[in-house]
Amino acid sequence: MILEQAILNIKKGRKSEFESAMAQAVPIISSSPGFLGLEVRPCLENTSRYLLLVKWERLEDHTEGFRNSPRYQEWRTLLHHFYEPFPVVEHYGDPLPS
Amino acid sequence: MILEQAILNIKKGRKSEFESAMAQAVPIISSSPGFLGLEVRPCLENTSRYLLLVKWERLEDHTEGFRNSPRYQEWRTLLHHFYEPFPVVEHYGDPLPS
């Protein structure tokens, strides 16, 4: 399992619109092959910030499958205009043994 | 549940030492009241980077309980010298409904 991670900074005054748009966008990404789950959590220290965590079976399910699909165009249209700055997206592998 | 999040950037050439130290440090934080779970995942895009996610019952279990305990001194001694720059730690609340 691969964990996609991004810190989302939302433009001033747009939080509730962003939250509605995200609720519309979740079913779009959820139907993508290899999608295993998503959560968006509000930051306690910075109220215009959210943590996005998306679980994918394989890296390519996100970087190729989703991003090259028409679903990604819908996701972009719904969400990308809320971000400032545009988020850096990274991927993380299986947890270290502990 | 509160999710603590930090991006850990490890000094050049110190990765395997860091991973051993983290394996020693996990039981220390795990015995802290309110601790619910921890994962450390390696970044796929940047091999000296890790994502730390720690689940706590309440924010204060981390910011007061753990950080004011002798356990935190052990955690610091084991881990803090590996980081460059020193990580920004943030806390995130319950996920948005979807």
Backbone of each chain as ProteinMPNN parsed JSONL, in Angstrom:
{"seq_chain_A": "MILEQAILNIKKGRKSEFESAMAQAVPIISSSPGFLGLEVRPCLENTSRYLLLVKWERLEDHTEGFRNSPRYQEWRTLLHHFYEPFPVVEHYGDPLPS", "coords_chain_A": {"N_chain_A": [[0.834, -1.202, 0.0], [0.465, 2.241, -0.792], [0.905, 5.487, 0.5], [-0.415, 8.502, -0.266], [0.371, 11.869, 0.352], [-0.497, 15.168, 1.234], [-0.276, 18.592, 2.154], [-2.81, 20.826, 2.391], [-3.364, 24.121, 1.734], [-5.763, 26.523, 2.123], [-7.37, 29.15, 0.345], [-8.023, 32.337, 1.843], [-11.078, 32.676, 3.59], [-12.452, 30.755, 2.131], [-13.012, 28.302, 3.148], [-15.468, 26.848, 3.807], [-16.674, 26.502, 1.366], [-14.642, 25.024, 0.12], [-14.763, 22.667, 1.665], [-17.297, 21.689, 0.943], [-16.879, 21.248, -1.787], [-14.906, 19.286, -1.664], [-16.393, 17.191, -0.575], [-17.986, 16.621, -2.756], [-16.016, 15.784, -4.477], [-14.865, 13.474, -3.47], [-16.31, 11.008, -4.126], [-15.557, 10.849, -6.797], [-12.757, 10.384, -6.965], [-12.754, 8.064, -5.522], [-13.755, 6.078, -7.12], [-11.687, 5.325, -8.663], [-9.427, 2.954, -10.112], [-7.525, 0.932, -7.884], [-7.7, 2.653, -5.777], [-7.818, 2.971, -2.271], [-8.704, 4.331, -0.056], [-9.439, 7.461, 1.65], [-8.644, 10.379, 3.539], [-9.404, 13.6, 4.871], [-8.188, 15.924, 6.957], [-8.71, 18.538, 9.322], [-6.375, 21.079, 10.291], [-5.154, 21.767, 13.544], [-3.551, 23.847, 14.421], [-3.47, 25.713, 12.388], [-6.0, 27.196, 10.866], [-6.692, 27.328, 8.193], [-5.688, 25.178, 6.941], [-5.344, 21.787, 5.78], [-4.875, 18.244, 6.077], [-4.295, 15.926, 3.621], [-4.705, 12.563, 3.037], [-4.271, 9.785, 1.088], [-4.893, 6.469, 0.302], [-3.403, 4.123, -1.837], [-3.261, 1.216, -3.915], [-0.967, 0.745, -5.571], [1.785, 2.876, -6.532], [1.511, 3.767, -9.193], [-1.196, 3.657, -9.591], [-2.109, 6.067, -8.673], [-0.348, 8.034, -9.897], [-0.374, 7.487, -12.607], [-2.777, 6.032, -13.407], [-4.996, 7.466, -12.064], [-4.276, 10.206, -12.501], [-4.143, 10.442, -15.256], [-6.719, 10.138, -16.033], [-10.147, 10.963, -16.969], [-11.483, 11.503, -14.624], [-9.621, 12.864, -13.054], [-9.572, 15.372, -14.206], [-12.067, 16.327, -13.457], [-11.761, 16.351, -10.67], [-9.673, 18.262, -10.41], [-10.988, 20.551, -11.443], [-12.966, 20.906, -9.555], [-11.426, 21.368, -7.2], [-8.775, 22.549, -7.384], [-8.623, 25.349, -7.541], [-8.923, 26.321, -4.984], [-6.538, 26.242, -3.613], [-3.616, 27.674, -2.116], [-0.395, 28.144, -1.336], [-0.016, 26.056, -4.329], [-0.318, 22.639, -3.581], [2.404, 20.451, -2.524], [2.753, 17.186, -3.47], [3.412, 14.076, -2.063], [4.575, 10.648, -1.89], [4.42, 7.786, 0.172], [5.901, 4.788, 1.408], [5.46, 1.421, 2.744], [5.104, 1.185, 6.348], [7.929, 1.495, 8.614], [9.221, -1.362, 10.343], [8.261, -1.973, 13.735]], "CA_chain_A": [[0.0, 0.0, 0.0], [1.172, 3.512, -0.903], [0.148, 6.588, 1.097], [-0.228, 9.838, -0.851], [0.222, 12.861, 1.409], [-0.35, 16.577, 0.839], [-0.809, 19.635, 3.032], [-3.633, 21.713, 1.565], [-3.599, 25.459, 2.288], [-6.953, 27.021, 1.429], [-7.446, 30.616, 0.277], [-8.779, 33.015, 2.922], [-12.53, 32.817, 3.464], [-13.03, 29.777, 1.194], [-13.022, 26.983, 3.8], [-16.688, 26.04, 3.763], [-16.806, 26.12, -0.059], [-13.689, 23.931, -0.115], [-15.256, 21.432, 2.291], [-18.396, 21.183, 0.101], [-16.304, 20.746, -3.041], [-14.229, 18.028, -1.357], [-17.436, 16.164, -0.418], [-18.378, 16.246, -4.127], [-14.868, 15.201, -5.198], [-14.47, 12.17, -2.919], [-16.799, 9.874, -4.922], [-14.865, 10.812, -8.099], [-11.471, 9.693, -6.794], [-13.001, 6.752, -4.905], [-14.077, 5.077, -8.139], [-10.477, 5.099, -9.461], [-8.817, 1.655, -9.823], [-6.409, 0.957, -6.95], [-8.008, 3.539, -4.637], [-8.123, 2.179, -1.075], [-9.288, 5.126, 1.035], [-9.022, 8.869, 1.684], [-9.139, 11.234, 4.606], [-9.016, 15.008, 4.872], [-8.311, 16.319, 8.365], [-8.397, 19.948, 9.571], [-5.225, 21.354, 11.155], [-5.536, 22.466, 14.779], [-2.703, 25.036, 14.614], [-3.653, 26.654, 11.281], [-7.373, 26.826, 10.506], [-6.928, 27.255, 6.744], [-4.858, 24.06, 6.461], [-5.869, 20.419, 5.915], [-3.986, 17.139, 5.685], [-4.916, 14.945, 2.723], [-4.041, 11.252, 2.996], [-4.994, 8.872, 0.194], [-4.254, 5.159, 0.178], [-3.469, 3.501, -3.165], [-2.595, -0.091, -3.98], [0.358, 0.93, -6.164], [2.084, 4.264, -6.88], [1.013, 4.077, -10.538], [-2.648, 3.848, -9.554], [-2.298, 7.509, -8.537], [0.408, 8.914, -10.793], [-0.747, 7.228, -14.008], [-4.203, 5.706, -13.529], [-5.901, 8.573, -11.715], [-3.93, 11.515, -13.081], [-4.41, 10.457, -16.7], [-8.128, 9.801, -16.279], [-11.081, 12.105, -16.977], [-11.824, 11.802, -13.221], [-8.682, 13.857, -12.513], [-10.006, 16.689, -14.694], [-13.192, 16.749, -12.601], [-11.15, 16.629, -9.355], [-8.979, 19.554, -10.564], [-11.948, 21.638, -11.627], [-13.641, 21.123, -8.268], [-10.603, 21.645, -6.019], [-7.459, 23.196, -7.468], [-8.684, 26.812, -7.384], [-8.943, 26.698, -3.554], [-5.225, 26.065, -2.978], [-2.603, 28.732, -2.215], [0.164, 27.78, -2.648], [-0.405, 24.748, -4.825], [0.34, 21.684, -2.674], [3.401, 19.453, -2.92], [2.215, 15.854, -3.197], [4.443, 13.037, -1.943], [4.087, 9.279, -1.671], [5.167, 7.08, 1.212], [5.785, 3.335, 1.339], [5.049, 0.695, 3.953], [5.744, 1.657, 7.586], [9.066, 0.779, 9.192], [8.83, -2.302, 11.404], [8.475, -1.381, 15.063]], "C_chain_A": [[0.874, 1.261, 0.0], [0.291, 4.596, -0.275], [0.545, 7.884, 0.4], [-0.499, 10.858, 0.258], [0.376, 14.259, 0.841], [-0.936, 17.466, 1.926], [-1.533, 20.628, 2.132], [-3.857, 23.034, 2.308], [-4.686, 26.13, 1.449], [-6.975, 28.553, 1.481], [-8.362, 31.165, 1.363], [-10.275, 33.061, 2.617], [-13.209, 31.763, 2.601], [-13.209, 28.402, 1.827], [-14.311, 26.189, 3.61], [-16.986, 25.624, 2.326], [-15.874, 24.95, -0.393], [-14.228, 22.616, 0.454], [-16.419, 20.832, 1.489], [-17.86, 20.57, -1.187], [-15.598, 19.413, -2.797], [-15.252, 16.893, -1.203], [-17.94, 15.691, -1.79], [-17.273, 15.464, -4.817], [-14.533, 13.783, -4.714], [-15.024, 10.993, -3.744], [-16.081, 9.735, -6.269], [-13.553, 10.052, -7.974], [-11.699, 8.262, -6.291], [-13.273, 5.663, -5.934], [-12.86, 4.747, -8.99], [-9.856, 3.738, -9.109], [-7.608, 1.797, -8.892], [-6.625, 1.881, -5.768], [-8.425, 2.694, -3.441], [-8.718, 2.994, 0.068], [-8.706, 6.527, 1.051], [-9.481, 9.492, 2.988], [-8.573, 12.63, 4.466], [-9.274, 15.501, 6.288], [-7.931, 17.783, 8.54], [-7.247, 20.098, 10.56], [-5.677, 22.135, 12.39], [-4.749, 23.769, 14.953], [-2.972, 26.116, 13.555], [-4.999, 26.329, 10.638], [-7.641, 26.851, 8.998], [-6.143, 26.1, 6.113], [-5.547, 22.723, 6.721], [-4.766, 19.437, 5.532], [-4.791, 16.176, 4.825], [-4.078, 13.677, 2.736], [-4.887, 10.338, 2.119], [-4.213, 7.572, 0.094], [-4.505, 4.586, -1.209], [-2.798, 2.13, -3.089], [-1.156, 0.049, -4.455], [0.542, 2.412, -6.493], [1.418, 4.666, -8.2], [-0.511, 4.242, -10.572], [-2.985, 5.329, -9.39], [-1.671, 8.273, -9.698], [0.062, 8.693, -12.272], [-2.254, 7.033, -14.126], [-5.103, 6.904, -13.259], [-5.571, 9.84, -12.483], [-4.153, 11.589, -14.587], [-5.87, 10.179, -17.03], [-8.975, 11.068, -16.345], [-11.512, 12.468, -15.554], [-10.917, 12.887, -12.645], [-9.049, 15.266, -12.985], [-11.163, 17.219, -13.849], [-12.688, 17.153, -11.223], [-10.476, 18.007, -9.367], [-9.946, 20.713, -10.607], [-12.645, 21.961, -10.309], [-12.722, 21.756, -7.23], [-9.416, 22.581, -6.22], [-7.497, 24.702, -7.239], [-8.756, 27.267, -5.918], [-7.546, 26.789, -2.946], [-4.319, 27.275, -3.187], [-1.629, 28.577, -1.046], [-0.35, 26.414, -3.095], [0.363, 23.685, -4.042], [1.418, 20.819, -3.339], [2.834, 18.096, -2.519], [3.381, 14.872, -3.122], [3.786, 11.697, -1.668], [5.007, 8.578, -0.693], [4.859, 5.597, 1.145], [5.349, 2.727, 2.664], [5.797, 1.193, 5.181], [6.974, 0.834, 7.945], [8.534, -0.231, 10.195], [9.09, -1.656, 12.762], [8.178, -2.407, 16.153]], "O_chain_A": [[1.885, 1.332, 0.699], [-0.92, 4.622, -0.493], [1.698, 8.309, 0.468], [-1.467, 10.733, 1.008], [1.284, 14.509, 0.048], [-1.953, 17.139, 2.537], [-0.937, 21.201, 1.22], [-4.465, 23.058, 3.378], [-4.551, 26.283, 0.236], [-6.652, 29.166, 2.498], [-9.347, 30.533, 1.746], [-10.683, 33.439, 1.519], [-14.411, 31.853, 2.355], [-13.522, 27.437, 1.13], [-14.268, 25.001, 3.291], [-17.491, 24.527, 2.087], [-16.259, 24.013, -1.091], [-14.155, 21.576, -0.2], [-16.521, 19.612, 1.367], [-18.318, 19.515, -1.626], [-15.68, 18.508, -3.628], [-15.009, 15.77, -1.645], [-18.275, 14.52, -1.968], [-17.542, 14.589, -5.64], [-13.979, 12.985, -5.47], [-14.274, 10.061, -4.038], [-16.003, 8.637, -6.821], [-13.266, 9.172, -8.785], [-10.922, 7.36, -6.603], [-13.057, 4.48, -5.672], [-12.969, 3.974, -9.941], [-9.766, 3.398, -7.93], [-6.769, 2.676, -9.088], [-5.813, 1.895, -4.843], [-9.275, 1.812, -3.563], [-9.185, 2.425, 1.054], [-7.614, 6.761, 0.533], [-10.563, 9.184, 3.488], [-7.445, 12.831, 4.016], [-10.408, 15.504, 6.766], [-6.936, 18.232, 7.971], [-7.148, 19.354, 11.536], [-6.488, 23.056, 12.287], [-5.249, 24.704, 15.579], [-2.73, 27.298, 13.8], [-5.134, 25.318, 9.95], [-8.715, 26.435, 8.565], [-5.961, 26.057, 4.897], [-6.234, 22.541, 7.727], [-3.855, 19.759, 4.77], [-5.834, 15.673, 5.244], [-2.876, 13.717, 2.473], [-6.074, 10.14, 2.377], [-3.011, 7.58, -0.17], [-5.634, 4.558, -1.698], [-1.881, 1.918, -2.296], [-0.234, -0.464, -3.822], [-0.438, 3.124, -6.709], [0.843, 5.748, -8.318], [-1.05, 4.886, -11.472], [-4.005, 5.8, -9.893], [-2.336, 9.043, -10.391], [0.191, 9.606, -13.087], [-2.93, 7.766, -14.849], [-5.881, 7.31, -14.123], [-6.456, 10.481, -13.05], [-4.333, 12.676, -15.136], [-6.216, 10.003, -18.199], [-8.575, 12.117, -15.841], [-11.871, 13.618, -15.298], [-11.359, 13.723, -11.857], [-8.861, 16.239, -12.254], [-11.231, 18.413, -13.558], [-13.12, 18.163, -10.667], [-10.677, 18.815, -8.46], [-9.772, 21.719, -9.919], [-12.884, 23.124, -9.984], [-13.172, 22.596, -6.451], [-9.078, 23.338, -5.31], [-6.507, 25.28, -6.789], [-8.662, 28.462, -5.638], [-7.385, 27.358, -1.866], [-4.255, 27.834, -4.281], [-1.987, 28.844, 0.101], [-1.026, 25.712, -2.344], [1.573, 23.815, -3.856], [1.354, 20.505, -4.527], [2.476, 17.885, -1.36], [4.234, 14.841, -4.009], [2.622, 11.614, -1.275], [6.225, 8.756, -0.728], [3.731, 5.188, 0.869], [4.925, 3.431, 3.58], [6.964, 1.576, 5.095], [7.062, -0.353, 7.632], [7.509, 0.01, 10.832], [10.034, -0.881, 12.915], [8.3, -2.101, 17.339]]}, "seq_chain_B": "MILEQAILNIKKGRKSEFESAMAQAVPIISSSPGFLGLEVRPCLENTSRYLLLVKWERLEDHTEGFRNSPRYQEWRTLLHHFYEPFPVVEHYGDPLPS", "coords_chain_B": {"N_chain_B": [[-10.065, 11.558, 18.276], [-6.707, 12.58, 17.72], [-4.422, 13.443, 15.204], [-1.037, 13.504, 15.05], [1.399, 14.986, 12.986], [4.391, 14.892, 11.143], [7.035, 15.769, 8.931], [9.977, 14.145, 8.492], [13.239, 14.925, 7.939], [16.232, 13.438, 7.288], [19.654, 13.532, 8.238], [22.303, 13.341, 5.841], [23.42, 10.105, 4.962], [22.73, 8.91, 7.37], [20.561, 7.267, 7.573], [20.16, 4.435, 8.181], [21.023, 4.23, 10.806], [19.19, 6.034, 11.944], [16.81, 4.599, 11.53], [17.201, 2.375, 13.208], [17.359, 3.69, 15.685], [14.788, 4.752, 15.827], [13.311, 2.393, 16.058], [14.053, 1.685, 18.63], [12.943, 3.821, 19.974], [10.197, 3.728, 19.684], [8.829, 1.972, 21.609], [9.074, 3.625, 23.839], [7.543, 5.986, 23.42], [5.13, 4.705, 23.053], [4.241, 3.861, 25.514], [3.13, 6.037, 26.635], [0.489, 7.84, 28.249], [-2.647, 8.009, 26.583], [-1.619, 7.554, 24.092], [-2.211, 6.194, 20.891], [-1.231, 4.955, 18.635], [1.345, 4.611, 16.092], [3.065, 5.448, 13.082], [5.825, 5.253, 10.844], [6.803, 6.198, 7.786], [8.681, 5.619, 4.822], [9.651, 8.035, 2.365], [8.884, 8.041, -1.113], [9.776, 9.724, -3.112], [11.891, 11.153, -2.066], [14.639, 10.025, -0.659], [15.752, 10.501, 1.843], [13.793, 11.192, 3.541], [10.999, 10.91, 5.786], [7.648, 10.131, 6.794], [6.035, 10.883, 9.722], [3.431, 9.727, 11.642], [1.342, 10.022, 14.349], [-1.071, 8.784, 16.498], [-3.183, 10.203, 18.912], [-5.222, 10.248, 21.871], [-6.174, 12.746, 22.908], [-5.238, 16.155, 22.202], [-3.642, 17.226, 24.277], [-2.494, 15.006, 25.371], [-0.266, 14.579, 23.853], [1.037, 17.196, 23.712], [1.277, 18.075, 26.33], [1.226, 15.834, 28.21], [3.063, 13.827, 27.06], [5.245, 15.459, 26.174], [6.113, 16.721, 28.49], [7.132, 14.702, 29.964], [9.53, 12.323, 31.357], [9.951, 10.42, 29.421], [9.935, 11.838, 27.002], [12.391, 13.105, 27.03], [14.088, 10.931, 26.666], [13.251, 10.105, 24.112], [13.956, 12.412, 22.598], [16.763, 12.369, 22.956], [17.413, 10.027, 21.658], [16.568, 10.57, 19.003], [16.516, 13.303, 18.013], [18.927, 14.367, 17.018], [19.227, 13.402, 14.461], [17.79, 14.915, 12.661], [17.421, 17.282, 10.032], [16.27, 19.936, 8.31], [15.076, 20.795, 11.668], [12.047, 19.178, 12.417], [8.736, 20.485, 11.645], [5.998, 20.158, 13.656], [2.656, 19.242, 13.448], [-0.854, 19.134, 14.339], [-3.805, 17.313, 13.677], [-7.356, 17.223, 13.376], [-10.462, 15.291, 13.614], [-11.45, 13.502, 10.624], [-12.964, 15.174, 7.769], [-16.443, 14.755, 7.014], [-17.459, 12.439, 4.507]], "CA_chain_B": [[-8.663, 11.195, 18.018], [-5.876, 13.63, 17.141], [-3.302, 12.893, 14.443], [0.199, 14.301, 14.983], [2.044, 14.749, 11.691], [5.649, 15.606, 10.901], [7.93, 15.28, 7.885], [11.307, 14.017, 9.091], [14.36, 14.91, 6.988], [17.349, 12.818, 8.007], [20.976, 13.942, 7.751], [22.933, 12.476, 4.826], [24.191, 8.933, 5.401], [22.361, 8.485, 8.723], [19.261, 6.601, 7.496], [19.994, 3.146, 8.865], [21.106, 4.563, 12.234], [17.9, 6.613, 12.336], [15.781, 3.548, 11.588], [17.449, 1.607, 14.438], [17.003, 4.524, 16.839], [13.32, 4.833, 15.88], [12.817, 1.111, 16.599], [14.247, 1.766, 20.092], [12.139, 4.918, 20.526], [8.754, 3.45, 19.605], [8.255, 1.523, 22.892], [9.082, 4.723, 24.813], [6.346, 6.821, 23.211], [3.933, 3.85, 23.101], [3.769, 3.679, 26.889], [2.634, 7.327, 27.115], [-0.978, 7.86, 28.339], [-3.343, 8.623, 25.453], [-1.01, 7.119, 22.816], [-3.083, 5.208, 20.228], [-0.584, 4.276, 17.509], [2.392, 5.384, 15.412], [3.735, 4.861, 11.927], [6.902, 6.011, 10.2], [6.828, 5.666, 6.418], [9.706, 6.228, 3.966], [9.177, 8.781, 1.185], [9.327, 7.442, -2.372], [10.399, 10.747, -3.966], [13.082, 11.719, -1.414], [14.998, 8.857, 0.161], [16.158, 10.842, 3.211], [12.598, 11.767, 4.181], [10.002, 9.99, 6.349], [6.419, 10.711, 7.34], [5.677, 10.396, 11.063], [2.026, 9.926, 12.026], [1.091, 9.47, 15.683], [-2.448, 8.989, 16.955], [-3.359, 10.471, 20.347], [-6.626, 10.441, 22.25], [-6.423, 14.181, 23.009], [-4.064, 16.969, 21.882], [-2.818, 17.414, 25.468], [-1.722, 13.78, 25.635], [1.037, 14.801, 23.22], [1.699, 18.477, 23.965], [1.573, 18.209, 27.762], [1.569, 14.55, 28.836], [4.302, 13.241, 26.548], [6.387, 16.39, 26.087], [6.598, 17.06, 29.828], [7.493, 13.476, 30.68], [10.911, 11.859, 31.161], [9.987, 9.671, 28.159], [10.265, 12.75, 25.906], [13.84, 13.323, 27.067], [14.699, 9.749, 26.031], [12.892, 10.214, 22.69], [14.823, 13.462, 22.042], [18.158, 11.936, 22.942], [17.556, 9.001, 20.615], [16.156, 10.914, 17.636], [16.538, 14.681, 17.491], [20.183, 14.693, 16.324], [19.203, 12.943, 13.062], [16.932, 15.753, 11.822], [17.945, 18.523, 9.438], [16.056, 20.823, 9.454], [14.24, 20.243, 12.717], [10.707, 19.116, 11.82], [7.548, 21.198, 12.118], [4.997, 19.182, 14.072], [1.293, 19.778, 13.489], [-1.89, 18.209, 14.81], [-5.008, 17.349, 12.843], [-8.554, 16.7, 14.035], [-11.229, 14.229, 12.939], [-11.635, 13.71, 9.181], [-14.217, 15.712, 7.243], [-17.357, 13.712, 6.556], [-17.394, 12.291, 3.035]], "C_chain_B": [[-7.942, 12.349, 17.302], [-4.715, 12.949, 16.401], [-2.151, 13.896, 14.445], [0.9, 13.957, 13.678], [3.34, 15.53, 11.616], [6.391, 14.937, 9.75], [9.335, 15.299, 8.478], [12.356, 13.943, 7.988], [15.617, 14.503, 7.75], [18.676, 13.247, 7.376], [21.569, 12.875, 6.819], [23.665, 11.297, 5.471], [23.791, 8.376, 6.756], [21.067, 7.664, 8.749], [19.169, 5.317, 8.312], [20.137, 3.319, 10.373], [19.779, 5.137, 12.738], [16.84, 5.519, 12.48], [15.952, 2.67, 12.826], [17.022, 2.395, 15.67], [15.48, 4.632, 16.962], [12.74, 3.537, 16.444], [12.979, 1.069, 18.121], [13.279, 2.773, 20.724], [10.645, 4.587, 20.572], [8.181, 2.927, 20.936], [8.187, 2.635, 23.935], [7.831, 5.581, 24.66], [5.07, 5.989, 23.394], [3.378, 3.685, 24.501], [3.199, 4.973, 27.459], [1.102, 7.311, 27.178], [-1.607, 8.597, 27.157], [-2.75, 8.263, 24.099], [-1.884, 6.029, 22.188], [-2.413, 4.49, 19.063], [0.388, 5.195, 16.801], [2.787, 4.669, 14.133], [4.752, 5.828, 11.359], [7.07, 5.39, 8.826], [7.91, 6.365, 5.594], [9.096, 6.881, 2.732], [9.726, 8.147, -0.092], [10.08, 8.44, -3.246], [11.727, 11.252, -3.396], [13.537, 10.707, -0.369], [15.528, 9.222, 1.546], [14.991, 11.411, 4.014], [11.651, 10.657, 4.658], [8.78, 10.795, 6.781], [6.142, 10.056, 8.691], [4.219, 10.74, 11.324], [1.82, 9.256, 13.375], [-0.35, 9.795, 16.073], [-2.476, 9.141, 18.471], [-4.848, 10.605, 20.638], [-6.976, 11.922, 22.225], [-5.122, 14.911, 22.688], [-3.098, 17.04, 23.067], [-2.031, 16.15, 25.825], [-0.334, 13.882, 24.996], [1.737, 16.038, 23.774], [2.04, 18.683, 25.435], [2.067, 16.88, 28.325], [2.925, 14.023, 28.366], [5.468, 14.213, 26.635], [6.924, 16.814, 27.457], [7.054, 15.837, 30.625], [8.969, 13.139, 30.47], [11.049, 11.048, 29.867], [10.396, 10.563, 26.987], [11.764, 13.034, 25.873], [14.578, 12.146, 26.415], [14.485, 9.773, 24.51], [13.803, 11.231, 21.988], [16.251, 12.989, 21.883], [18.393, 10.914, 21.829], [17.447, 9.585, 19.207], [16.515, 12.309, 17.129], [17.81, 15.022, 16.7], [20.226, 14.201, 14.875], [18.53, 13.946, 12.119], [17.649, 16.992, 11.305], [17.089, 18.88, 8.224], [15.223, 20.133, 10.535], [12.78, 20.277, 12.25], [9.682, 20.049, 12.467], [6.507, 20.134, 12.447], [3.629, 19.867, 14.084], [0.326, 18.693, 13.938], [-3.143, 18.406, 13.972], [-6.156, 16.654, 13.551], [-9.247, 15.617, 13.211], [-11.426, 14.55, 11.46], [-12.962, 14.389, 8.865], [-15.125, 14.551, 6.886], [-17.279, 13.609, 5.031], [-18.456, 11.313, 2.559]], "O_chain_B": [[-8.493, 12.995, 16.411], [-4.109, 12.005, 16.908], [-2.275, 14.998, 13.91], [0.99, 12.789, 13.303], [3.383, 16.703, 11.985], [6.382, 13.714, 9.608], [9.82, 16.343, 8.913], [12.36, 13.002, 7.194], [16.008, 15.144, 8.726], [18.807, 13.317, 6.154], [21.356, 11.676, 7.001], [24.436, 11.477, 6.414], [24.443, 7.458, 7.254], [20.531, 7.393, 9.824], [18.206, 5.125, 9.056], [19.458, 2.638, 11.142], [19.304, 4.777, 13.815], [16.069, 5.516, 13.439], [14.962, 2.261, 13.432], [16.404, 1.85, 16.585], [14.943, 4.606, 18.069], [11.785, 3.572, 17.221], [12.148, 0.491, 18.821], [12.849, 2.599, 21.865], [9.918, 5.116, 21.413], [7.128, 3.405, 21.357], [7.336, 2.596, 24.823], [7.142, 5.87, 25.638], [4.048, 6.51, 23.84], [2.192, 3.404, 24.675], [2.823, 5.019, 28.631], [0.466, 6.814, 26.248], [-1.155, 9.677, 26.778], [-3.311, 8.624, 23.064], [-2.256, 5.063, 22.854], [-2.961, 3.515, 18.548], [0.275, 6.417, 16.893], [2.842, 3.44, 14.091], [4.572, 7.045, 11.387], [7.427, 4.219, 8.698], [8.039, 7.587, 5.664], [8.156, 6.359, 2.133], [10.894, 7.762, -0.146], [10.935, 8.043, -4.039], [12.588, 11.72, -4.141], [12.904, 10.55, 0.675], [15.737, 8.324, 2.362], [15.195, 12.04, 5.052], [11.523, 9.612, 4.02], [8.875, 11.982, 7.092], [6.028, 8.835, 8.791], [3.82, 11.902, 11.239], [2.091, 8.065, 13.531], [-0.785, 10.943, 15.985], [-1.895, 8.347, 19.211], [-5.632, 11.015, 19.782], [-7.958, 12.319, 21.597], [-4.035, 14.364, 22.875], [-1.885, 16.928, 22.891], [-1.011, 16.228, 26.509], [0.643, 13.347, 25.519], [2.872, 15.962, 24.246], [2.995, 19.392, 25.753], [3.177, 16.795, 28.85], [3.825, 13.798, 29.176], [6.548, 13.857, 27.106], [8.08, 17.224, 27.563], [7.328, 15.935, 31.821], [9.587, 13.613, 29.516], [12.131, 10.991, 29.282], [11.11, 10.122, 26.087], [12.341, 13.188, 24.796], [15.563, 12.338, 25.704], [15.401, 9.502, 23.733], [14.351, 10.952, 20.921], [16.875, 13.172, 20.838], [19.422, 10.93, 21.153], [18.16, 9.144, 18.305], [16.789, 12.481, 15.942], [17.773, 15.873, 15.811], [21.151, 14.539, 14.136], [18.684, 13.839, 10.902], [18.382, 17.66, 12.035], [17.167, 18.197, 7.203], [14.728, 19.024, 10.336], [12.323, 21.3, 11.741], [9.75, 20.357, 13.657], [6.176, 19.303, 11.602], [3.47, 20.942, 14.663], [0.641, 17.503, 13.922], [-3.492, 19.528, 13.606], [-5.972, 15.643, 14.229], [-8.69, 15.099, 12.243], [-11.552, 15.715, 11.081], [-13.95, 14.217, 9.578], [-14.649, 13.483, 6.5], [-17.053, 14.611, 4.354], [-18.565, 11.055, 1.361]]}, "name": "protein", "num_of_chains": 2, "seq": "MILEQAILNIKKGRKSEFESAMAQAVPIISSSPGFLGLEVRPCLENTSRYLLLVKWERLEDHTEGFRNSPRYQEWRTLLHHFYEPFPVVEHYGDPLPSMILEQAILNIKKGRKSEFESAMAQAVPIISSSPGFLGLEVRPCLENTSRYLLLVKWERLEDHTEGFRNSPRYQEWRTLLHHFYEPFPVVEHYGDPLPS"}
